[in-house]
Amino acid sequence: QVHLLESGGGLVQTGGSLRLSCAASGIIFSINSMGWYRQPPGKERELVAGISSGGSTNYVDSVKGRFTISRDNAKNTVYLQMNSLKPEDTAVYYCNADVITIGGRRYYWGQGTQVTVSS
């Protein structure tokens, strides 16, 4: 079994910064893409940023220039540096990973971490 453990959420004022981390643990052969999603209150979950195993990244337009996704393959960890935070960034943030394990390939989700940006 593979687990994704997120950390780094919290309450911050508009314009502030937070850094989210997500570490994958278990019997892992390799991890393909990793990503961060978010779900604001009353809305659907959306992809915020993704990163391939080779380091290629993509972002939703609303966070471009403010958020940076990165990963440490040796630690099976993905990060999301969030700067210039806005109230509309308030959401539960989830990490996602495309993992190859002894049982095959599967997408895994973290439990979510709350990010609240006050105005």
C-alpha positions in Angstrom: 0.0 0.0 0.0 1.1 3.5 -0.8 0.4 6.5 1.3 0.7 10.2 0.5 1.2 12.5 3.5 0.6 16.2 3.0 1.8 19.0 5.3 2.2 22.8 5.3 -1.3 24.1 5.1 -2.6 26.8 7.4 -4.0 30.3 7.7 -2.2 33.2 6.0 -3.0 36.8 5.1 -3.5 38.0 1.6 0.0 38.4 0.0 1.5 35.8 2.2 3.3 32.5 1.4 2.9 28.9 2.2 4.8 25.8 1.2 3.0 22.5 0.9 4.8 19.1 1.0 3.6 15.7 0.0 5.7 12.6 0.7 4.8 9.2 -0.7 5.7 6.1 1.3 5.3 2.4 0.8 6.7 -0.1 -1.6 7.3 2.1 -4.6 9.1 1.2 -7.8 8.8 4.6 -9.4 6.5 7.6 -9.6 5.5 9.1 -12.9 3.6 12.4 -12.7 2.8 14.2 -9.4 0.4 17.0 -8.9 -1.5 19.3 -6.6 -5.3 19.8 -6.9 -7.6 22.0 -4.8 -11.2 22.1 -3.9 -12.7 25.4 -2.8 -15.9 25.3 -0.6 -18.9 24.3 -2.8 -16.8 23.9 -5.9 -15.3 21.0 -7.9 -11.7 19.8 -7.5 -9.3 21.4 -10.0 -5.7 20.7 -11.0 -3.5 23.5 -9.8 -0.1 22.3 -10.9 1.6 19.1 -12.2 5.1 17.9 -12.7 6.4 15.0 -14.7 9.1 12.6 -13.6 11.5 14.5 -15.8 10.6 17.9 -14.2 8.2 19.4 -16.8 5.6 21.5 -15.2 2.2 22.9 -15.9 -0.1 25.3 -14.0 -3.6 26.5 -14.1 -3.7 30.1 -15.4 -4.9 31.6 -12.1 -1.6 30.6 -10.3 1.0 31.1 -13.0 3.7 33.4 -11.7 2.7 32.9 -8.1 3.0 29.1 -7.4 5.9 26.8 -8.1 5.7 23.0 -8.1 8.9 20.9 -7.6 9.8 17.4 -6.6 12.6 15.5 -5.0 12.6 12.1 -6.6 15.0 10.6 -4.0 12.5 11.4 -1.3 9.4 10.7 -3.4 8.2 14.1 -2.4 6.4 16.9 -4.2 6.2 20.5 -3.1 4.1 23.5 -3.9 5.5 26.9 -3.1 2.6 29.4 -3.0 3.4 33.1 -3.0 1.2 36.2 -3.2 -1.7 34.3 -1.9 -5.2 35.6 -2.5 -8.5 34.8 -0.8 -9.6 32.9 -3.9 -6.8 30.4 -3.2 -8.6 29.2 -0.1 -9.3 25.5 -0.5 -8.4 22.1 0.6 -5.3 21.1 -1.3 -4.7 17.5 -2.3 -1.6 15.9 -3.8 -1.8 13.1 -6.4 0.8 10.7 -7.7 0.9 8.2 -10.5 2.8 5.3 -8.8 4.2 2.1 -10.0 4.1 -0.5 -7.2 4.4 -4.3 -6.9 0.7 -4.4 -7.7 1.0 -2.4 -10.9 0.2 1.3 -11.8 -2.3 3.4 -9.9 -3.1 7.0 -8.9 -3.0 7.8 -5.2 -4.4 10.8 -3.3 -3.4 12.5 -0.1 -5.8 13.2 2.6 -5.9 17.0 1.9 -4.6 20.0 3.7 -6.6 23.2 4.3 -5.2 26.5 3.0 -7.1 29.6 4.2 -6.2 33.1 2.9 -7.7 35.9 4.9 -8.5 39.3 3.3 
